[in-house]
Amino acid sequence: MNWSYRLANHLAVKIHSANPQHPVSLPVQRYAIETIISYSIINSISLGIGLILGQALQVLIVIVGFSLLRLITGGRHFASPTACIVTTIIGFNTIPILANYLHSSLATFAITLVSLLLCIVFAPQGKRSIVKQHHIIKLAGGAIIAVNLLVESPVLAIAFFLQTLTLIHFSKGGEAHEKN
């Protein structure tokens, strides 16, 4: 068991014991609390570092863009919450720094286009892949990414690209999954 699971379990047991007749089960409460803990840590530390580095607005844009796309399309997960939290905080604060070096609108367009193609080919990923309407998830994710073709934000281009990389999945033997 990891630290976030233990903390979430402790809180869920306390909440559940206060109202055992509540229709939400203990495992569902535990999962929700663990999710809230992880997101709260990631967002608060990322924004804190963003404030220190003078890039809080760009970090906020990354958080919203990356999270919205991930919510729609899914993506691979790390084995541990700690790895996820640390990597995400580093990523959310590195993206605005990298975007400072992306001066060409053509480069922003190209990265956005690659993200769009990755989304169309590989979305959805994870639990969303059991949904029968794969095309709706692909279209919704693609629409979110396509907004950046108009906005031309280097920050969003990189955020979307990194998120769509988490969609790439291969079956055993290294062959790509069939198109959905």
Buried (B, 14 or more C-beta within 10 A) or exposed (E): EEEBBEBBBEBBEEBBEEEEEEEEEBEEBBBEBBEEBBBEBBBEBBBBBBEEEEBBEBBBBBBEBBBBBBEBBBBEEEEEBBEBBBEBBEBBBBBBEBBEEBEEEEEBBEBBBBBBEBBBBBBBBBEBBEEEEBEEBBBBBBEBBBBBEEBEBBBBBBBBBBBBBBBBBEEEEEEEEEEB
